[in-house]
Amino acid sequence: MAPLSSGAPPHAWPKQRRYPRYRTDLPLRVGDNQERHLGGRCIGIAEGGLGGVLPEPIPVGCVVQLWLAVPTHPALLAVWAVVRYQVGLHHGFEFVSLKEGERVSIRQFCSELAMQLASG
């Protein structure tokens, strides 16, 4: 898969994703390597990452920590991610180094969102 920053035209990107994405609306906090902590919103989630809107742009390639309250996890998730795309204030984050419990909670949440979508 060509990274978004590769300069490849959009039509050259694969249509199929590794994990389906689901719309959601959850509070999100992001910390970067410049000691910034930004509050924002998680607007989409998948087993491999999430989409969020932040008050300031964070450049593609930055490693960040995300704090997110996923309803299927007993505590606030604090996970590491890399910024894979940034357009304006919209960002795409790919999870890195998820622990098994975190992965299971995110998978369960995505399953719940899929069932809600299927039931209309």
MOKA-V100967 format. One record per helix or strand of 2 or more residues. SS is the DSSP state (@ for helix, = for strand). FROM is the first residue (numbers start at 1). TO is the last residue. If there is no record, write none. Layout:
<<SS	FROM	TO> <SS	FROM	TO>>
This chain:
<<@	4	6> <@	10	12> <=	22	31> <=	37	46> <=	49	54> <=	63	68> <=	77	87> <=	90	96> <@	100	119>>
